[in-house]
């Protein structure tokens, strides 16, 4: 008995192979499903980073505004960062026992 490949079988096999190739490319290819998932994860990471930066910017904006308008806060920051002593303050220096 001879195995005869009819045109219908050839068309069916060709169609199945084409569908397998197409599905493989849709999942693994450029802009495929896996690539879209990776891009969404990257987008979420960027959005989270942007949110943190926005919060930091708001914090810095409030601090700058306070430095411009609140002399007591300005004096506090200067004393903390530059170790400036006020006119009514006394500095004590202690020698170590070593």
C-alpha positions, 0 to 999 in steps of 0.5 A: 500500500502506497502512502498518498499525500493528497492536496488536502493533507498537504494544505492541512499540514501547511496550515498547522505549521503556519499556525505553530510558527505564527503562535511561536512568533506571537509569544517569543518574537519582537513585540510578542507576548513576553516582550510586552510583559517585560515592557509592562514591568519596566513601565511599572518600575519607571512609574514607581521611580517617578512617584518617588522623585515627585515626592522628593521634589515636593519635600524639597519645594516645601523646604525651600519655601520654608527656608525663604519664609521662616527665619527660625528654620533658616537659623536652625539649618545654618546651626545644624549644617555649619555648626554656628554658635549663637551669641547667647550660647556657650561652647564646652569642650571636654578633654578625653581621659586618654 
